[in-house]
Amino acid sequence: PLVSGKPMAPEEEESVFSLRPGSFSDYVGQRETVETLQIAIEAAKKREEPIEHVLFHGPPGLGKTTLAHIIANEMGGELTITSGPALEKGGDLVGLLTNLQQGDILFIDEIHRIPKAVEEFLYPAMEDFSIDIVFDKGVHARSHRFRLNRFILIGATTRIGLLSAPLRDRFGMFRTLDFYDTEDLIRIARRSAALLNTPLTPEGARALALRSRGTPRILNRLLKRVRDYADVRADGVLTDEVVEKALALEGVDCLGLTNLDRAFLKTIIDYYRGGPVGIEAIAATLQEETDTLVDVVEPYLLKIGFLARTSSGRKVSQDASRHLGYAVQGRLF
Ligand code: ADP
């Protein structure tokens, strides 16, 4: 794929080339989403036309970019990858759009972060496969319509609420990806370990799956850390004991919570008596970006019932409090 915008982190790049599934048969889980896409692709192929634009929503690391790669492979189109923040000016987007051939795929990650002025070029591009370019200003302003080749836009967002309605409505398909269950994560662990030529016991696979916060990207990252540990401190085999010891060193606990997850929960308990408290106040106390907390930390804590979002703010649950070793107080839900 052609990657435009920010360079990828080295670790990300490595997992892209070695562990990222290239076809639906290697893509574990998310069965309804996969089936919807397979039907759309088969129908489009029969009609010899591109599929409709697709919008994926869900926390980072659940396989949105991977699906864009698979769709491109299946449709036989070239994939161009960019992101909302990388498209600073209308010209950035127009440049990408005018280079697309019939059936090519444009993937825009973090599409909720596209500047408003750039987003307006997307409307006619998505709907009529054309762009309106305005020459001159004021009374001399003339607009000229350029035809584009029929392309497929795939958008990904962690925050559907921040997407404008006109943009959202222009996608023909919308799928939310959910966290993976333990059995699916075990399958991904086995597949990745095999690709990395690393022996992994069934108990080791389960221990790793339980500590991956329901997220394939985290699982692959932890797998590599455990493999290093096993090679240096053990006999190279990833058993449950090796997984536990290696991940304890990484600050990952038996539920997969990280230092940041625990600091987040402890802040609410220690400084705000368990909540409710606004996210901005938590971010200020923790000295963390609000976006990181909302996109990365909160979704999984909400999922496992350690956190609740109420109209008056965030609240920590009794289960969370117990997990962190606090004597449970009356105020917690
Ligand atoms: P997102 O775009 O949602 O942030 P990615 O598609 O980049 O997530 O996925 C991160 C990594 O996790 C991929 O490189 C891939 O190795 C792995 N992965 C994601 N989804 C799956 C899946 N369904 N099956 C196997 N591996 C997956």
Boltz pocket constraint, residues with backbone or C-beta under 6 A from the ligand:
constraints:
  - pocket:
      binder: B
      contacts: [[A, 12], [A, 15], [A, 16], [A, 19], [A, 20], [A, 21], [A, 26], [A, 27], [A, 28], [A, 29], [A, 30], [A, 58], [A, 59], [A, 60], [A, 61], [A, 62], [A, 63], [A, 64], [A, 65], [A, 66], [A, 67], [A, 156], [A, 188], [A, 216], [A, 217], [A, 220]]
      max_distance: 6.0
